[in-house]
Amino acid sequence: MKTSLTSCKEVRIPRICVVLSHALIGATVSASMAVCMSEDARADDWGCQVILCLSNPGGPEQYGECVPPMERLWRALRHGDPFPTCDFGTGGSRGTSVSNTFASGGYCREDLLYWGGPEQSELLCRADGAINVEIDNQLYTRVWWDVGGRGPSITEFYGPGSTQVPYDPTQSAALFLKLIEQEESGFGGGH
């Protein structure tokens, strides 16, 4: 039986709600608290739990309460299942959205790109995908998942207080190739 939430305690991830409530400021707080406090959110609403965990600047599995919903998400994504949804209730998402993009040589972090495939001639990504979390229509976190093959995730935090500058993962391949070219011409000039 589903019950309405009246506090984060009923979601069974109280520490993440507390951390997010303190870490997020201004309108960002209202967006994260809308997830925690929505009367329409359900205690078993996996999608809302996932959004809370993915929004954590310390990483989606920093807190034990987030491990089960995130492990379930990783399994679902590996099997090609759709990303879970969250009913934000009558207040709506208020500019909060989450999207998963599968990684490739054309969508990756520059430091996760490598040469692979036949004859090491194909540009590949060491992550399976990236989940972009937007709050107030601004990139808040990007989580690269299954980095290095069924391994850990990498969280990039862009919210209030962050000094990290957002980048476009579709441009990483061009930057990677430019760096390789510069390294090769630097080595070639010295011999």
Secondary structure as GFF3:
##gff-version 3
##sequence-region A 1 191
A	DSSP	three_ten_helix	8	11	.	.	.	ID=ss1
A	DSSP	alpha_helix	14	23	.	.	.	ID=ss2
A	DSSP	alpha_helix	27	37	.	.	.	ID=ss3
A	DSSP	alpha_helix	46	54	.	.	.	ID=ss4
A	DSSP	three_ten_helix	64	66	.	.	.	ID=ss5
A	DSSP	alpha_helix	67	78	.	.	.	ID=ss6
A	DSSP	three_ten_helix	89	91	.	.	.	ID=ss7
A	DSSP	beta_strand	97	102	.	.	.	ID=ss8
A	DSSP	three_ten_helix	110	112	.	.	.	ID=ss9
A	DSSP	beta_strand	113	116	.	.	.	ID=ss10
A	DSSP	three_ten_helix	118	120	.	.	.	ID=ss11
A	DSSP	beta_strand	122	125	.	.	.	ID=ss12
A	DSSP	beta_strand	129	135	.	.	.	ID=ss13
A	DSSP	beta_strand	138	145	.	.	.	ID=ss14
A	DSSP	beta_strand	154	157	.	.	.	ID=ss15
A	DSSP	three_ten_helix	169	171	.	.	.	ID=ss16
A	DSSP	alpha_helix	172	189	.	.	.	ID=ss17
###
